[in-house]
Amino acid sequence: MKFSIVGMGRVGSAIAFAATMEPIVSELWLLNRSVAKAEGMRWT
């Protein structure tokens, strides 16, 4: 199942995390006004 989330605030990021735990989600799209917030924190 394809899944998209608009808005990556606290609620959107929690839903995105929960969606990755379910094996039925095959594709996840994250949309936000800020690219940095949609990409998330990068650990290098």
N, C-alpha and C positions, 0 to 999 in steps of 0.2 A: 504494500500500500504506500502511495506517495503521501507525504505529510508536509504541510507548510505552516509556519508560525510567523505572524506579523507582529513585530515589537519584541525586542530582546531585553526587556527590563527584568525585574525579579520574577514575575509570574511567567513570562515567556521563556526565560532561561530554565526555570524549573520544569516547565512542560517539555522543553526540548530534551532535557536530561532524562526525564521519565520516558519519553518516546524512544530514546536510544536503548532503553532497557527491554523494550518489547520486541520480540522477534518478527512481528508482523509488519513493522515499518521498514521498507526497503530503500526509501529515498526521503531525505529530510532537507527542506529549504528554509533558511532563516532570513527574514527580511527586517530591515531597520533603517531609520534615517541615517544613523551613524555607522559607517563601514566597520570601524574599530569595534563597536559593540557587537555587531553581527558576527565578526570573525572570532571574537573572544580574546582571552589573554593568551599570549604566546610565551611558552617557556623554552628558552634556548640555553 
